[in-house]
Amino acid sequence: MSQIVILGAGTAGTMIANRLRRRYDEAIQRGQTTITVVDQDPRHVYQPGLLFVPFGIYHPDSIVRPRAMQLHSKVCYRQSGIDHIESAARRVVLSDGQSLPYDVLVVATGTRIAPEETEGLQGREWQHSIFDFYTLEGATALRHKLATWRGGRLVVNVVEMPIKCPVAPLEFSFLADWFFTKRGIRDNVTITYATPLDAAFTKPIAAETLGHLLDDKKVELVTEFNVGRVDNERKVLVSWDDREVPFDILVTIPLHQGAEFLKRSPHLVDDNAFVLTNKQTLQSTVESSIFAIGDATNVPASKAGSVAHFEADVLEANIDRYLAGRELLQEFDGHANCFIETGFDKALLIDFNYDTEPLPGRFPLPKLGPMSLLRESRVNHLGKMAFRWMYWNLLLPGREIPGIPTRMPMAGKQRPLAAGLTKETL
Amino acid sequence: MTTMMIAGAALDLDDEGYLTHPEQWTRGIGEEIARGLGITMTDRHWVVCDFMRERYLATGSAPSMRSLGKESGVAIKELYQLFPKGPAKLASKIAGIPKPHGCI
């Protein structure tokens, strides 16, 4: 009997659960295999939609569905908190003290924002002039604030990397420019993007191609800014080296950490409670019966839904191999495929992996596209908006999107040969 | 990727000047790299760099700023005084270990 336990039923957990169900359908029917998924929250939030909630583009209700409904009926769903993992005994202890034994454990508990880790962030101004948009509650509160705000200094600040959806803070800044322009008050608003990175886009080709976007949209960029504390009295962000950024509204992207309960298994995780994971096989580097997927891992890929989708393909195969005692595939290449909403009904698309930075070109087909890489287009924007349907109806059930391979394709990308020269690879 | 002579040794460096082979490092190389960055190494600087290097060699990844502040004995504020602007980046370069992860 194979008992597969999956912790977390968000994007990654749901996808891997449904894929494994399809693979082991017969074995499940015969009672030889069980798949159990544990999650504490009955709501499944379409996280890419959170970006649009503050601007009234999506209503908060429209991005939530019942969690259990996204899992196939042959998957056992346990609604419960998790207390800790006992890796030597191969069992998970739930909040109520009950044990769940496993033959294979998949940690898919994602990443949570930890605003409490930055001094002053959850002080007096929290939810009054300081908001996050990475939670449904935060995005909804910000929506109410922005709806009647007459203008002032809007600051978007990333506390520390890694964060999930690394482009979202930039998208927020672009959408804010669009939002206030539409409302006719853009001249009353200054938008500042303060980041700990040394540039808005850290990869050179993307930086060159997109650098103008911030200027065009009059977003002030403050780099190498590592916030140490928030002064609630003066409404100022103060960095560790005493630089200051004043704000009227602060949109914070706080420190990200793995799920709290993972801190009780320090040998399995890094300093921020992300599971120590082999970047190609997705197996824990510490315990062979444990795997991880999605935002919960420490692999050097972006924390993004598309990454979880591509990981799910590799992980499904490797769980099968592990249970059969076979060698694992070193298949995952860090592939990420992300839309970047730039406002005014346009978006960018970037497609990259561990070794290859975002490159210009066409996607998924050379020449035909229809998406453009590293270039604003309306088709890209339509793609981003259509994605919501694909998420619920194709991706969560564990299906593929036709034409989009797990490993990043080089076809259609313009690879730089030498300074000033490019060649479209076919 | 380039090869550079630092403190009399030929070292492989990546595009940003970090050692691609941490095992090629010596303390003298660290001093030289620091000089190139405009930092004069004191015992306090070395507490940080030694801590980072030990943690990297033991676990395969550099400690986060948070751990550095909590466990090295040097508080975050002091880290910024010792290594202005980017302690994690600068200290890891001097300690001959890879740049800590940043994503897109």
Interface residues (C-beta under 8 A of the other chain):
Chain A: E117 E160 M161 P162 I163 P166 V167 L197 D198 F201 T202 K203 A206 E224 N226 G228 W240 D241 L255 D270 D271 N272 T285 N298 P300 A301 S302 K303 A336 I350 F352 P358
Chain B: T59 G60 S61 P63 S64 M65 R66 S67 I76 K77 L79 Y80 Q81 P84 K85 G86 H101 G102 C103 I104
